[in-house]
C-alpha cells in the first residue's frame, strides 16, 4: 500500500509542478512568439510542444522511480524514495527549460533580425 501511495504522491507533486511551470511560462511565451513569429499557427505549435514536452518529462521522471519498499520499513525510506523521484523530475525539467530557452532565443534572434531588415 505504501508503494502505491508513494507513486500517487510523486505523480501529484510532479504533475502539479509541471502545470505550474506551464502556466507561469505560457503567457509571456505566447506574447514573445506572437511578436516575433507573427503566425498564429506557429505560436500555437510552440506552446503545445512546450506542454507536451513537460508532460512527457513528468511521466518519464515518475516512471523511472520504483517504490519497492517492504512492509515495516521506516517512514524516512518512503520520504527518501519520494525525494529521489522529485530529484529526477526537477533535473529533467531544468534541462528541458534550458534547451527550450536556448532554441527560442535562437528563433527570436534570427526572426527579429529578419523582420527588422
C-alpha positions in Angstrom: 0.0 0.0 0.0 2.9 2.4 0.8 4.3 1.8 -2.7 1.0 2.9 -4.4 0.7 5.8 -2.0 4.3 6.9 -2.9 3.7 6.6 -6.6 0.5 8.7 -6.3 2.2 11.3 -4.2 5.1 11.6 -6.7 2.6 11.8 -9.5 0.5 14.5 -7.9 3.5 16.6 -6.9 5.3 16.3 -10.2 2.2 16.9 -12.3 1.3 19.9 -10.1 4.8 21.4 -10.6 4.6 20.8 -14.4 1.3 22.5 -14.6 2.6 25.4 -12.5 5.6 25.8 -14.8 3.4 25.7 -17.8 1.1 28.4 -16.5 4.0 30.6 -15.4 5.6 30.4 -18.9 2.5 30.3 -21.1 1.5 34.0 -21.2 5.0 35.6 -21.6 6.0 32.9 -24.1 2.8 33.5 -26.1 3.4 37.2 -26.2 7.0 36.7 -27.3 6.1 34.3 -30.0 3.3 36.5 -31.3 5.6 39.5 -31.6 8.4 37.6 -33.3 6.8 34.9 -35.4 3.6 36.7 -36.5 2.0 33.3 -37.4 -0.8 32.2 -35.0 -0.4 28.6 -36.0 3.3 28.7 -35.1 2.6 30.3 -31.8 0.1 27.5 -31.0 2.5 24.9 -32.2 5.3 26.0 -29.9 3.0 26.4 -26.9 1.6 22.9 -27.5 5.1 21.4 -27.9 6.1 23.1 -24.6 3.1 21.4 -22.9 3.7 18.0 -24.5 7.4 18.0 -23.6 6.6 19.0 -20.0 4.0 16.2 -19.8 6.4 13.6 -21.2 9.2 14.7 -18.9 6.9 14.4 -15.9 5.8 10.9 -16.9 9.4 9.9 -17.5 10.5 11.1 -14.1 7.6 9.4 -12.4 8.0 6.1 -14.2 11.8 5.9 -13.6 11.2 5.8 -9.8 10.3 2.4 -8.4 8.7 2.1 -5.0 9.7 -1.3 -3.7 9.5 -0.7 0.0 9.0 -3.6 2.2 6.3 -3.7 4.9 7.6 -2.4 8.2 10.3 -0.2 6.8 10.9 3.2 8.4 8.8 6.2 7.1 12.0 8.0 6.1 12.8 5.5 3.5 9.5 6.3 1.9 10.4 10.1 2.1 13.9 9.4 0.6 12.4 7.5 -2.3 9.9 10.3 -3.0 12.7 12.8 -2.9 14.7 10.7 -5.3 11.8 10.8 -7.8 11.4 14.5 -7.4 15.1 15.0 -7.9 14.9 13.2 -11.3 11.8 15.3 -12.1 13.5 18.6 -11.3 16.7 17.6 -13.1 14.7 16.8 -16.3 12.6 19.9 -16.2 15.7 22.1 -15.6 17.5 20.6 -18.6 14.3 20.9 -20.8 13.8 24.5 -19.8 17.4 25.4 -20.6 17.2 23.7 -24.0 13.8 25.3 -24.8 15.1 28.7 -23.8 18.2 28.3 -26.0 16.0 27.3 -29.0 13.5 30.1 -28.5 16.4 32.6 -28.1 17.9 31.5 -31.4 14.4 31.7 -33.0 13.9 35.2 -31.7 17.3 36.5 -32.7 17.0 35.1 -36.2 13.5 36.2 -36.9 13.9 39.6 -35.2 16.9 40.3 -37.5 14.9 39.1 -40.5 11.8 41.3 -39.5 13.9 44.4 -39.0 15.6 44.1 -42.5 
